[in-house]
Amino acid sequence: MNFSMVPEIDVYELARKLKSDESFVLLDVREASELDYAMIVDSRLKVVPLSRLAQFGIEALPQMSSACVAASLIMPCKWMHQ
């Protein structure tokens, strides 16, 4: 995948979105040991560890309503900016 083609948002934009009623899915791919570092509490959050995605691919994603499927997908990735 060409990551330069994937739109990025910063933490301030994410904070704005979390305060809004906007429809999106926040996909958290951190491992269980990393979740305590900064827990996000939001009904739009779906947690699927990256190791599970690597092992099972798209089948690892939770079943989502049609509204979620049509929504934007936001995936925070700390490793891309290290």
N, CA, C and O atoms as a printed pandas DataFrame, in Angstrom:
     atom_number atom_name residue_name chain_id  residue_number  x_coord  y_coord  z_coord
0              1         N          MET        A               1    0.837   -1.183    0.000
1              2        CA          MET        A               1    0.000    0.000    0.000
2              3         C          MET        A               1    0.879    1.241    0.000
3              4         O          MET        A               1    1.877    1.306    0.718
4              5         N          ASN        A               2    0.516    2.193   -0.781
5              6        CA          ASN        A               2    1.238    3.450   -0.840
6              7         C          ASN        A               2    0.687    4.377    0.244
7              8         O          ASN        A               2   -0.370    4.981    0.065
8              9         N          PHE        A               3    1.406    4.492    1.381
9             10        CA          PHE        A               3    0.906    5.269    2.507
10            11         C          PHE        A               3    0.852    6.759    2.224
11            12         O          PHE        A               3    0.167    7.488    2.942
12            13         N          SER        A               4    1.546    7.233    1.208
13            14        CA          SER        A               4    1.453    8.650    0.875
14            15         C          SER        A               4    0.076    8.985    0.301
15            16         O          SER        A               4   -0.293   10.158    0.235
16            17         N          MET        A               5   -0.685    7.977   -0.114
17            18        CA          MET        A               5   -2.017    8.178   -0.670
18            19         C          MET        A               5   -3.096    8.141    0.422
19            20         O          MET        A               5   -4.249    8.481    0.158
20            21         N          VAL        A               6   -2.736    7.738    1.632
21            22        CA          VAL        A               6   -3.695    7.622    2.720
22            23         C          VAL        A               6   -3.773    8.964    3.450
23            24         O          VAL        A               6   -2.754    9.467    3.922
24            25         N          PRO        A               7   -4.970    9.547    3.547
25            26        CA          PRO        A               7   -5.083   10.826    4.247
26            27         C          PRO        A               7   -4.692   10.678    5.715
27            28         O          PRO        A               7   -4.969    9.649    6.331
28            29         N          GLU        A               8   -4.060   11.688    6.267
29            30        CA          GLU        A               8   -3.650   11.677    7.666
30            31         C          GLU        A               8   -4.356   12.791    8.412
31            32         O          GLU        A               8   -4.678   13.837    7.849
32            33         N          ILE        A               9   -4.593   12.541    9.707
33            34        CA          ILE        A               9   -5.078   13.593   10.591
34            35         C          ILE        A               9   -4.164   13.614   11.806
35            36         O          ILE        A               9   -3.540   12.609   12.147
36            37         N          ASP        A              10   -4.094   14.766   12.452
37            38        CA          ASP        A              10   -3.257   14.850   13.654
38            39         C          ASP        A              10   -4.117   14.622   14.894
39            40         O          ASP        A              10   -5.330   14.449   14.787
40            41         N          VAL        A              11   -3.495   14.622   16.062
41            42        CA          VAL        A              11   -4.209   14.343   17.309
42            43         C          VAL        A              11   -5.276   15.397   17.602
43            44         O          VAL        A              11   -6.285   15.092   18.239
44            45         N          TYR        A              12   -5.069   16.616   17.152
45            46        CA          TYR        A              12   -6.047   17.673   17.388
46            47         C          TYR        A              12   -7.310   17.437   16.558
47            48         O          TYR        A              12   -8.425   17.650   17.032
48            49         N          GLU        A              13   -7.120   16.996   15.323
49            50        CA          GLU        A              13   -8.265   16.670   14.468
50            51         C          GLU        A              13   -8.996   15.449   15.025
51            52         O          GLU        A              13  -10.226   15.409   15.011
52            53         N          LEU        A              14   -8.263   14.465   15.510
53            54        CA          LEU        A              14   -8.894   13.292   16.118
54            55         C          LEU        A              14   -9.699   13.704   17.347
55            56         O          LEU        A              14  -10.820   13.233   17.535
56            57         N          ALA        A              15   -9.148   14.569   18.178
57            58        CA          ALA        A              15   -9.861   15.051   19.368
58            59         C          ALA        A              15  -11.150   15.763   18.964
59            60         O          ALA        A              15  -12.186   15.580   19.603
60            61         N          ARG        A              16  -11.088   16.571   17.908
61            62        CA          ARG        A              16  -12.284   17.266   17.418
62            63         C          ARG        A              16  -13.326   16.255   16.966
63            64         O          ARG        A              16  -14.508   16.389   17.284
64            65         N          LYS        A              17  -12.890   15.245   16.225
65            66        CA          LYS        A              17  -13.818   14.226   15.740
66            67         C          LYS        A              17  -14.448   13.450   16.894
67            68         O          LYS        A              17  -15.639   13.139   16.858
68            69         N          LEU        A              18  -13.652   13.137   17.917
69            70        CA          LEU        A              18  -14.176   12.390   19.057
70            71         C          LEU        A              18  -15.232   13.188   19.823
71            72         O          LEU        A              18  -16.123   12.604   20.440
72            73         N          LYS        A              19  -15.138   14.518   19.788
73            74        CA          LYS        A              19  -16.126   15.366   20.463
74            75         C          LYS        A              19  -17.379   15.582   19.618
75            76         O          LYS        A              19  -18.386   16.082   20.119
76            77         N          SER        A              20  -17.323   15.212   18.354
77            78        CA          SER        A              20  -18.425   15.453   17.429
78            79         C          SER        A              20  -19.389   14.262   17.386
79            80         O          SER        A              20  -19.154   13.223   18.003
80            81         N          ASP        A              21  -20.465   14.445   16.648
81            82        CA          ASP        A              21  -21.423   13.365   16.388
82            83         C          ASP        A              21  -21.135   12.702   15.051
83            84         O          ASP        A              21  -21.938   11.914   14.552
84            85         N          GLU        A              22  -19.995   13.023   14.480
85            86        CA          GLU        A              22  -19.609   12.509   13.171
86            87         C          GLU        A              22  -19.572   10.976   13.166
87            88         O          GLU        A              22  -19.189   10.349   14.153
88            89         N          SER        A              23  -19.970   10.400   12.057
89            90        CA          SER        A              23  -19.968    8.946   11.911
90            91         C          SER        A              23  -18.619    8.490   11.369
91            92         O          SER        A              23  -18.229    8.851   10.258
92            93         N          PHE        A              24  -17.919    7.699   12.158
93            94        CA          PHE        A              24  -16.648    7.113   11.721
94            95         C          PHE        A              24  -16.352    5.901   12.592
95            96         O          PHE        A              24  -16.988    5.695   13.625
96            97         N          VAL        A              25  -15.397    5.114   12.171
97            98        CA          VAL        A              25  -14.913    3.979   12.955
98            99         C          VAL        A              25  -13.459    4.264   13.292
99           100         O          VAL        A              25  -12.644    4.523   12.406
100          101         N          LEU        A              26  -13.144    4.216   14.567
101          102        CA          LEU        A              26  -11.771    4.395   15.027
102          103         C          LEU        A              26  -11.212    3.005   15.289
103          104         O          LEU        A              26  -11.581    2.363   16.273
104          105         N          LEU        A              27  -10.337    2.542   14.430
105          106        CA          LEU        A              27   -9.766    1.196   14.536
106          107         C          LEU        A              27   -8.441    1.275   15.276
107          108         O          LEU        A              27   -7.464    1.821   14.763
108          109         N          ASP        A              28   -8.412    0.724   16.487
109          110        CA          ASP        A              28   -7.212    0.722   17.319
110          111         C          ASP        A              28   -6.523   -0.628   17.142
111          112         O          ASP        A              28   -7.086   -1.665   17.494
112          113         N          VAL        A              29   -5.311   -0.618   16.600
113          114        CA          VAL        A              29   -4.600   -1.871   16.308
114          115         C          VAL        A              29   -3.490   -2.158   17.316
115          116         O          VAL        A              29   -2.612   -2.984   17.067
116          117         N          ARG        A              30   -3.536   -1.470   18.454
117          118        CA          ARG        A              30   -2.518   -1.721   19.477
118          119         C          ARG        A              30   -2.755   -3.077   20.130
119          120         O          ARG        A              30   -3.879   -3.575   20.191
120          121         N          GLU        A              31   -1.656   -3.660   20.616
121          122        CA          GLU        A              31   -1.725   -4.922   21.341
122          123         C          GLU        A              31   -2.241   -4.658   22.754
123          124         O          GLU        A              31   -2.207   -3.520   23.223
124          125         N          ALA        A              32   -2.714   -5.696   23.429
125          126        CA          ALA        A              32   -3.286   -5.567   24.772
126          127         C          ALA        A              32   -2.322   -4.855   25.727
127          128         O          ALA        A              32   -2.747   -4.034   26.540
128          129         N          SER        A              33   -1.040   -5.167   25.630
129          130        CA          SER        A              33   -0.050   -4.550   26.528
130          131         C          SER        A              33    0.114   -3.057   26.279
131          132         O          SER        A              33    0.620   -2.347   27.148
132          133         N          GLU        A              34   -0.297   -2.567   25.127
133          134        CA          GLU        A              34   -0.160   -1.152   24.782
134          135         C          GLU        A              34   -1.402   -0.326   25.124
135          136         O          GLU        A              34   -1.331    0.902   25.172
136          137         N          LEU        A              35   -2.526   -0.979   25.359
137          138        CA          LEU        A              35   -3.781   -0.255   25.557
138          139         C          LEU        A              35   -3.796    0.583   26.831
139          140         O          LEU        A              35   -4.485    1.601   26.887
140          141         N          ASP        A              36   -3.048    0.173   27.853
141          142        CA          ASP        A              36   -3.024    0.932   29.101
142          143         C          ASP        A              36   -2.309    2.265   28.959
143          144         O          ASP        A              36   -2.511    3.159   29.781
144          145         N          TYR        A              37   -1.482    2.416   27.939
145          146        CA          TYR        A              37   -0.703    3.643   27.740
146          147         C          TYR        A              37   -1.615    4.855   27.565
147          148         O          TYR        A              37   -1.395    5.900   28.177
148          149         N          ALA        A              38   -2.628    4.710   26.735
149          150        CA          ALA        A              38   -3.577    5.793   26.492
150          151         C          ALA        A              38   -4.890    5.182   26.018
151          152         O          ALA        A              38   -5.067    4.893   24.835
152          153         N          MET        A              39   -5.794    4.995   26.950
153          154        CA          MET        A              39   -7.072    4.374   26.618
154          155         C          MET        A              39   -8.026    5.408   26.037
155          156         O          MET        A              39   -8.190    6.497   26.587
156          157         N          ILE        A              40   -8.645    5.058   24.933
157          158        CA          ILE        A              40   -9.662    5.895   24.305
158          159         C          ILE        A              40  -11.008    5.236   24.593
159          160         O          ILE        A              40  -11.192    4.046   24.338
160          161         N          VAL        A              41  -11.940    6.012   25.123
161          162        CA          VAL        A              41  -13.277    5.494   25.403
162          163         C          VAL        A              41  -14.251    6.199   24.466
163          164         O          VAL        A              41  -14.483    7.402   24.586
164          165         N          ASP        A              42  -14.814    5.442   23.541
165          166        CA          ASP        A              42  -15.743    5.998   22.574
166          167         C          ASP        A              42  -16.496    4.847   21.927
167          168         O          ASP        A              42  -15.908    3.801   21.651
168          169         N          SER        A              43  -17.773    5.023   21.686
169          170        CA          SER        A              43  -18.581    3.950   21.086
170          171         C          SER        A              43  -18.159    3.633   19.655
171          172         O          SER        A              43  -18.492    2.569   19.134
172          173         N          ARG        A              44  -17.433    4.542   19.018
173          174        CA          ARG        A              44  -16.985    4.322   17.633
174          175         C          ARG        A              44  -15.658    3.575   17.568
175          176         O          ARG        A              44  -15.148    3.306   16.481
176          177         N          LEU        A              45  -15.098    3.241   18.728
177          178        CA          LEU        A              45  -13.809    2.557   18.800
178          179         C          LEU        A              45  -13.978    1.053   18.622
179          180         O          LEU        A              45  -14.841    0.436   19.247
180          181         N          LYS        A              46  -13.154    0.476   17.770
181          182        CA          LYS        A              46  -13.061   -0.974   17.591
182          183         C          LYS        A              46  -11.601   -1.342   17.809
183          184         O          LYS        A              46  -10.715   -0.767   17.176
184          185         N          VAL        A              47  -11.343   -2.298   18.702
185          186        CA          VAL        A              47   -9.976   -2.719   18.997
186          187         C          VAL        A              47   -9.722   -4.072   18.342
187          188         O          VAL        A              47  -10.387   -5.062   18.650
188          189         N          VAL        A              48   -8.749   -4.098   17.434
189          190        CA          VAL        A              48   -8.310   -5.332   16.777
190          191         C          VAL        A              48   -6.789   -5.267   16.720
191          192         O          VAL        A              48   -6.235   -4.541   15.894
192          193         N          PRO        A              49   -6.103   -6.019   17.588
193          194        CA          PRO        A              49   -4.637   -5.957   17.600
194          195         C          PRO        A              49   -4.033   -6.252   16.226
195          196         O          PRO        A              49   -4.536   -7.089   15.476
196          197         N          LEU        A              50   -2.958   -5.556   15.918
197          198        CA          LEU        A              50   -2.295   -5.719   14.626
198          199         C          LEU        A              50   -1.876   -7.165   14.393
199          200         O          LEU        A              50   -1.939   -7.647   13.262
200          201         N          SER        A              51   -1.450   -7.865   15.442
201          202        CA          SER        A              51   -1.064   -9.275   15.285
202          203         C          SER        A              51   -2.252  -10.120   14.821
203          204         O          SER        A              51   -2.089  -11.061   14.045
204          205         N          ARG        A              52   -3.447   -9.776   15.303
205          206        CA          ARG        A              52   -4.665  -10.507   14.884
206          207         C          ARG        A              52   -4.989  -10.185   13.423
207          208         O          ARG        A              52   -5.378  -11.073   12.663
208          209         N          LEU        A              53   -4.831   -8.923   13.032
209          210        CA          LEU        A              53   -5.051   -8.551   11.629
210          211         C          LEU        A              53   -4.060   -9.278   10.719
211          212         O          LEU        A              53   -4.424   -9.747    9.640
212          213         N          ALA        A              54   -2.799   -9.365   11.167
213          214        CA          ALA        A              54   -1.776  -10.047   10.373
214          215         C          ALA        A              54   -2.100  -11.533   10.225
215          216         O          ALA        A              54   -1.861  -12.126    9.173
216          217         N          GLN        A              55   -2.637  -12.121   11.271
217          218        CA          GLN        A              55   -2.933  -13.556   11.259
218          219         C          GLN        A              55   -4.209  -13.883   10.480
219          220         O          GLN        A              55   -4.242  -14.852    9.721
220          221         N          PHE        A              56   -5.265  -13.072   10.669
221          222        CA          PHE        A              56   -6.571  -13.413   10.106
222          223         C          PHE        A              56   -7.046  -12.480    8.995
223          224         O          PHE        A              56   -8.076  -12.737    8.372
224          225         N          GLY        A              57   -6.306  -11.403    8.741
225          226        CA          GLY        A              57   -6.704  -10.464    7.698
226          227         C          GLY        A              57   -8.041   -9.818    8.011
227          228         O          GLY        A              57   -8.360   -9.568    9.173
228          229         N          ILE        A              58   -8.809   -9.552    6.991
229          230        CA          ILE        A              58  -10.078   -8.842    7.144
230          231         C          ILE        A              58  -11.064   -9.608    8.025
231          232         O          ILE        A              58  -11.970   -9.008    8.603
232          233         N          GLU        A              59  -10.898  -10.909    8.131
233          234        CA          GLU        A              59  -11.778  -11.718    8.990
234          235         C          GLU        A              59  -11.628  -11.346   10.462
235          236         O          GLU        A              59  -12.512  -11.659   11.258
236          237         N          ALA        A              60  -10.537  -10.688   10.846
237          238        CA          ALA        A              60  -10.318  -10.280   12.236
238          239         C          ALA        A              60  -11.175   -9.073   12.612
239          240         O          ALA        A              60  -11.392   -8.807   13.794
240          241         N          LEU        A              61  -11.662   -8.345   11.609
241          242        CA          LEU        A              61  -12.463   -7.152   11.898
242          243         C          LEU        A              61  -13.824   -7.546   12.447
243          244         O          LEU        A              61  -14.421   -8.521   11.989
244          245         N          PRO        A              62  -14.320   -6.793   13.427
245          246        CA          PRO        A              62  -15.633   -7.114   14.006
246          247         C          PRO        A              62  -16.751   -6.852   12.997
247          248         O          PRO        A              62  -16.605   -6.047   12.078
248          249         N          GLN        A              63  -17.857   -7.544   13.189
249          250        CA          GLN        A              63  -19.036   -7.271   12.370
250          251         C          GLN        A              63  -19.496   -5.861   12.688
251          252         O          GLN        A              63  -19.579   -5.470   13.852
252          253         N          MET        A              64  -19.795   -5.099   11.641
253          254        CA          MET        A              64  -20.220   -3.719   11.851
254          255         C          MET        A              64  -21.532   -3.478   11.125
255          256         O          MET        A              64  -21.825   -4.114   10.112
256          257         N          SER        A              65  -22.308   -2.559   11.651
257          258        CA          SER        A              65  -23.579   -2.203   11.020
258          259         C          SER        A              65  -23.307   -1.537    9.674
259          260         O          SER        A              65  -22.185   -1.119    9.391
260          261         N          SER        A              66  -24.339   -1.445    8.858
261          262        CA          SER        A              66  -24.176   -0.808    7.550
262          263         C          SER        A              66  -23.794    0.657    7.705
263          264         O          SER        A              66  -23.108    1.201    6.840
264          265         N          ALA        A              67  -24.218    1.310    8.783
265          266        CA          ALA        A              67  -23.833    2.705    9.031
266          267         C          ALA        A              67  -22.335    2.799    9.268
267          268         O          ALA        A              67  -21.691    3.739    8.801
268          269         N          CYS        A              68  -21.775    1.832    9.991
269          270        CA          CYS        A              68  -20.330    1.826   10.242
270          271         C          CYS        A              68  -19.559    1.562    8.961
271          272         O          CYS        A              68  -18.516    2.171    8.725
272          273         N          VAL        A              69  -20.057    0.670    8.144
273          274        CA          VAL        A              69  -19.366    0.333    6.902
274          275         C          VAL        A              69  -19.287    1.548    5.992
275          276         O          VAL        A              69  -18.296    1.727    5.284
276          277         N          ALA        A              70  -20.317    2.383    6.003
277          278        CA          ALA        A              70  -20.343    3.583    5.157
278          279         C          ALA        A              70  -19.553    4.735    5.762
279          280         O          ALA        A              70  -19.316    5.738    5.089
280          281         N          ALA        A              71  -19.145    4.609    7.012
281          282        CA          ALA        A              71  -18.455    5.692    7.713
282          283         C          ALA        A              71  -16.973    5.729    7.348
283          284         O          ALA        A              71  -16.441    4.797    6.745
284          285         N          SER        A              72  -16.326    6.816    7.722
285          286        CA          SER        A              72  -14.882    6.940    7.550
286          287         C          SER        A              72  -14.170    6.009    8.516
287          288         O          SER        A              72  -14.673    5.730    9.604
288          289         N          LEU        A              73  -13.018    5.535    8.124
289          290        CA          LEU        A              73  -12.192    4.702    8.985
290          291         C          LEU        A              73  -10.971    5.506    9.405
291          292         O          LEU        A              73  -10.250    6.041    8.563
292          293         N          ILE        A              74  -10.742    5.590   10.713
293          294        CA          ILE        A              74   -9.582    6.289   11.257
294          295         C          ILE        A              74   -8.764    5.267   12.020
295          296         O          ILE        A              74   -9.286    4.564   12.886
296          297         N          MET        A              75   -7.484    5.185   11.701
297          298        CA          MET        A              75   -6.616    4.215   12.348
298          299         C          MET        A              75   -5.372    4.924   12.851
299          300         O          MET        A              75   -4.485    5.246   12.061
300          301         N          PRO        A              76   -5.290    5.178   14.173
301          302        CA          PRO        A              76   -4.101    5.851   14.705
302          303         C          PRO        A              76   -2.879    4.943   14.603
303          304         O          PRO        A              76   -2.930    3.774   14.985
304          305         N          CYS        A              77   -1.802    5.480   14.095
305          306        CA          CYS        A              77   -0.580    4.682   13.904
306          307         C          CYS        A              77    0.622    5.471   14.419
307          308         O          CYS        A              77    1.149    6.326   13.707
308          309         N          LYS        A              78    1.050    5.199   15.618
309          310        CA          LYS        A              78    2.196    5.910   16.168
310          311         C          LYS        A              78    3.494    5.554   15.462
311          312         O          LYS        A              78    4.399    6.385   15.389
312          313         N          TRP        A              79    3.604    4.347   14.945
313          314        CA          TRP        A              79    4.864    3.896   14.350
314          315         C          TRP        A              79    5.206    4.626   13.060
315          316         O          TRP        A              79    6.377    4.672   12.682
316          317         N          MET        A              80    4.234    5.191   12.381
317          318        CA          MET        A              80    4.518    5.858   11.108
318          319         C          MET        A              80    5.245    7.171   11.308
319          320         O          MET        A              80    5.826    7.696   10.358
320          321         N          HIS        A              81    5.231    7.721   12.517
321          322        CA          HIS        A              81    5.842    9.027   12.740
322          323         C          HIS        A              81    7.015    8.974   13.689
323          324         O          HIS        A              81    7.408   10.005   14.234
324          325         N          GLN        A              82    7.588    7.804   13.903
325          326        CA          GLN        A              82    8.746    7.678   14.797
326          327         C          GLN        A              82   10.022    7.884   14.031
327          328         O          GLN        A              82   11.107    7.817   14.608
